[in-house]
Amino acid sequence: MSPVTETDEHKALRSAVAALGKRYGREYMTKVVAEGGHPDELWSEAGKLGYLGVNLPEEYGGGGGGIAELSIVLEELGAAGCPLLMLVVSPAICGTVIARFGTEEQKRQWLPGLSDGTRTMAFGITEPDAGSNSHRITTTARRDGTDWVLNGRKVFISGVDIADATLIVGRTEDARTGSLKPCLFIVPRDTEGFGRRQIDMELASAEKQFELTLDEVRLPADALVGGGPSHAFGSGGEDAGLLQLFAGLNPERVMTAAFAIGMGRFALARAVEYARDRTVWKAPIGAHQAIAHPLAQAHIELELARLMMQKAAFLYDSGDDIAAGEAANMAKYAAGEACVRAVDQAVHTLGGNGLTREFGLASLITAARVSRIAPVSREMILNYVSHQTLGLPKSY
Ligand SMILES: Cc1cc2nc3c(=O)[nH]c(=O)nc-3n(C[C@H](O)[C@H](O)[C@H](O)COP(=O)(O)OP(=O)(O)OC[C@H]3O[C@@H](n4cnc5c(N)ncnc54)[C@H](O)[C@@H]3O)c2cc1C
């Protein structure tokens, strides 16, 4: 595979997912959101068709592909108006981390379900007092015999109510100060002491965000990704956390780019359709360059963002984690910006109708901003490129 041209398999996957998305579409998602439900029918059908676990290993029920394939799935569902946000966390972050670093038992326990969508896993790293600075997270894991005991708080964690478990990023207690020494724990939803409160978000989204409290959450040794104490200094365990974390965060950025590009394409398509017909003078509004050019610009920017996303996915899938990191950050940045501008221009193109519920674009103004903020903000990516790529000094 090349990052620039798609294989026939990729094209076939793209059109098959697009066809599924078209059968559900924006109306389905709007109804689900209005009823406060979840897109269970779409999730389960996509799971049965093998789309949700397309990136996970075949021996555990996945499709044997990579993030390139999973990003196609999310982009096409988004372009059809029915994106599945949990794809970003469940198969992309959690599935990848478990497939790459989990023990044999963890793989058997989780991967088949994450692959066919019968099980889902949320991902929790963000904390109220750390925010963009993950080095400051204070969710700590303490040993008690062979058990682990977790204490801490998380915020803005998506889909905890529907996920069977949450992959919680903590740190070992003796590493409370100094640089981050993370460790990842699988915390089942109903574990004692694992509390959640839904955050009242101004977002029309089926997936809700939660504030989590971990109050003396007791977990068995095998809840630690990569294995318990006997593996601690081997390929898994406590000391392998940083590697595991980055293995999950790059797919997350690629998938956020896919989410943004899909949404941008959806909004742009609605605007183009409208601009072709709507006539208030002699010609359709799409003939006025003030309307046409920004739409053309939005299309170019989305295509460019996709190119960088494909490069990032290609690098990640070929095992080059370092190069994938830079490309995934740039792809997320480009896609977030392209999405925000495409949505803004789409709303503007529809005039008053851009703000009606009927045309369904106004709510995307808020939704589009998510890809600028999460999982890493625009500014933190600019910081990364300033320091890592350009070698400029740090201000913080
Ligand atoms: C819809 C939604 C879903 C989410 N889902 C999840 C999830 O499932 N799991 C999870 O762990 N997290 C999730 N998040 C959290 C998300 O990753 C964080 O919101 C994000 O990392 C930013 O952190 P913060 O909100 O604390 O902002 P802050 O870190 O407080 O930043 C606030 C502003 O300051 C800027 N800023 C901060 N530091 C600097 C600096 N050094 N230089 C320049 N500017 C700076 C930022 O760019 C930003 O604009 C979600 C967030 C949203 C909105």
The ligand as an ORCA input file, in Angstrom:
! r2SCAN-3c Opt
* xyz 0 1
  C     -16.342     15.953     23.239
  C     -15.096     15.591     23.972
  C     -14.786     14.250     24.144
  C     -13.639     13.879     24.857
  N     -13.399     12.543     25.078
  C     -12.322     12.184     25.844
  C     -12.091     10.804     26.142
  O     -12.846      9.908     25.731
  N     -11.028     10.480     26.921
  C     -10.166     11.435     27.416
  O      -9.227     11.073     28.117
  N     -10.374     12.757     27.153
  C     -11.418     13.145     26.379
  N     -11.636     14.487     26.104
  C     -10.756     15.509     26.699
  C      -9.836     16.211     25.737
  O      -8.810     15.356     25.305
  C      -9.324     17.483     26.430
  O     -10.423     18.370     26.504
  C      -8.165     18.104     25.725
  O      -7.031     17.292     25.864
  C      -7.838     19.533     26.270
  O      -7.710     19.510     27.653
  P      -8.522     20.582     28.542
  O      -9.947     20.531     28.124
  O      -8.221     20.331     29.969
  O      -7.958     21.984     28.100
  P      -6.727     22.797     28.737
  O      -5.530     21.924     28.816
  O      -7.188     23.477     29.976
  O      -6.482     23.900     27.610
  C      -7.321     25.038     27.466
  C      -6.789     25.898     26.323
  O      -5.457     26.336     26.628
  C      -4.578     25.983     25.578
  N      -3.252     25.625     26.121
  C      -2.970     24.800     27.176
  N      -1.642     24.695     27.336
  C      -1.062     25.455     26.379
  C       0.281     25.750     26.014
  N       1.326     25.208     26.660
  N       0.494     26.565     24.952
  C      -0.546     27.101     24.270
  N      -1.833     26.862     24.556
  C      -2.092     26.049     25.603
  C      -5.224     24.790     24.897
  O      -4.802     24.666     23.556
  C      -6.702     25.144     24.997
  O      -7.079     25.965     23.942
  C     -12.769     14.875     25.373
  C     -13.069     16.230     25.166
  C     -14.207     16.587     24.479
  C     -14.506     18.051     24.291
*
